[in-house]
Each structure stands twice: as structure tokens, then as C-alpha cells.
Amino acid sequence: MNQIHEKILPTHIVAAAGIVLNEQEEVLLVNTYNDGWVLPGGQVEVGENLVEAVKREVFEESGIKIEVGEVFCISSNTAVYAGYDGVKTVPTKVIFDFICKKPEGG
């Protein structure tokens, strides 16, 4: 008999995002799977610090290597919503947004 095991997530997910500016101070947005537009970012993985997570997430979602600057915003969502891939519910998130830029010549 196959049993479906629910994945248990922590009470809060820590996430990090980058507000990536170019020379014209335009902001990088990435297209989501459901045709929305968001800042590149996501969940901090085990063993990562916030800066490493922002660099990884921006690169994974855009192919751009960045320099991470100061924290721009710390926010949280207080809603719990339906999960996917074996996750029954997704808990609240604490999100750290950083000002970022492409390195010179990068």
C-alpha cells in the first residue's frame, strides 16, 4: 500500500530576494510559472547565509551574477496557503530584500 507522507516545513521560512538595478536604475523582474512578475529570490537553503542565498537565487532565475549590498526591506507574510509537491500547507515567511547590482565588467 502506497502512503503519501506529508512534508513538514518549519513555522517560518526564511527567504531572500534581490532588487537588482542596472546602470539606468531599472529593476530586474523575473517571470513566474503562472505569468506573474516578481523580484528574483526564494528560500534560504540549509547551510546558506542570506547573501549566498540572494546570489544563488538571482543567478538561478536570471543567469546574472550580482554584488549584494544593503538590506532594503525586511517583511513577512502572515498567511498560510496550500502547498504542492507533498507539502500540505506553506507556512509564513520572513523575507529579506537586498539592493544588488551587476559587478563592473560583469
C-alpha positions as CSV (number, residue, x, y, z in Angstrom):
1,M,0.0,0.0,0.0
2,N,1.4,3.4,-1.0
3,Q,1.3,6.0,1.7
4,I,1.6,9.7,0.9
5,H,3.8,11.3,3.6
6,E,3.2,15.0,4.3
7,K,6.3,17.1,4.2
8,I,6.6,19.2,7.4
9,L,8.0,22.7,7.0
10,P,9.2,25.0,9.8
11,T,7.0,27.5,11.4
12,H,8.6,30.3,9.4
13,I,10.5,30.1,6.1
14,V,13.4,32.4,5.7
15,A,13.6,33.9,2.2
16,A,15.9,36.4,0.5
17,A,15.4,38.5,-2.7
18,G,17.4,40.9,-4.8
19,I,16.4,44.3,-6.1
20,V,18.9,44.2,-8.9
21,L,19.5,47.6,-10.5
22,N,21.2,48.3,-13.8
23,E,23.1,51.4,-14.9
24,Q,19.8,53.2,-15.7
25,E,18.4,52.2,-12.3
26,E,15.9,49.8,-13.9
27,V,14.8,46.9,-11.7
28,L,15.2,43.3,-12.8
29,L,12.0,41.2,-12.6
30,V,11.6,37.6,-13.5
31,N,8.6,35.8,-15.0
32,T,6.9,33.3,-12.7
33,Y,5.5,29.9,-13.8
34,N,2.0,31.5,-13.8
35,D,3.0,34.6,-15.9
36,G,3.5,36.9,-13.0
37,W,6.5,39.2,-12.5
38,V,8.5,39.2,-9.2
39,L,11.9,40.1,-7.8
40,P,14.3,37.2,-8.1
41,G,14.6,35.4,-4.8
42,G,13.5,32.4,-2.7
43,Q,14.0,30.2,0.3
44,V,17.4,30.2,2.1
45,E,18.7,26.7,1.9
46,V,20.4,24.7,4.7
47,G,23.9,25.9,5.2
48,E,23.5,29.2,3.3
49,N,23.6,32.7,4.7
50,L,21.3,35.4,3.4
51,V,23.8,36.9,0.9
52,E,24.7,33.5,-0.5
53,A,21.0,32.8,-1.0
54,V,20.4,36.0,-2.8
55,K,23.3,35.4,-5.2
56,R,22.2,31.8,-5.9
57,E,18.5,32.7,-6.4
58,V,19.2,35.7,-8.7
59,F,21.6,33.5,-10.8
60,E,19.3,30.5,-10.9
61,E,16.4,32.7,-12.0
62,S,18.1,35.2,-14.4
63,G,21.7,33.9,-15.2
64,I,23.1,37.2,-13.8
65,K,25.9,37.3,-11.2
66,I,25.5,40.1,-8.7
67,E,27.1,42.0,-5.9
68,V,24.8,42.2,-2.8
69,G,24.6,45.5,-1.0
70,E,22.5,46.7,1.9
71,V,19.2,45.4,3.2
72,F,16.4,47.3,1.6
73,C,13.4,45.7,3.4
74,I,12.5,43.0,5.9
75,S,8.9,41.8,5.6
76,S,6.8,38.8,6.4
77,N,3.6,37.3,5.2
78,T,1.3,36.1,7.8
79,A,-0.9,33.9,5.7
80,V,-0.6,30.1,5.4
81,Y,-1.6,28.7,2.0
82,A,-2.0,25.4,0.2
83,G,1.3,23.7,-0.7
84,Y,2.4,21.4,-3.6
85,D,4.8,18.5,-4.2
86,G,3.8,16.8,-0.9
87,V,3.6,19.9,1.2
88,K,0.2,20.3,2.7
89,T,0.5,23.9,3.7
90,V,3.2,26.6,3.3
91,P,3.9,28.5,6.5
92,T,4.5,32.2,6.9
93,K,7.7,33.7,5.5
94,V,10.3,36.2,6.7
95,I,11.8,37.9,3.7
96,F,15.0,39.9,3.4
97,D,15.3,42.1,0.3
98,F,18.7,43.4,-0.7
99,I,19.8,46.2,-3.1
100,C,22.1,44.5,-5.6
101,K,24.0,45.3,-8.8
102,K,25.9,43.7,-11.5
103,P,29.7,43.9,-10.9
104,E,31.7,46.2,-13.1
105,G,32.5,44.4,-16.4
106,G,30.3,41.5,-15.4
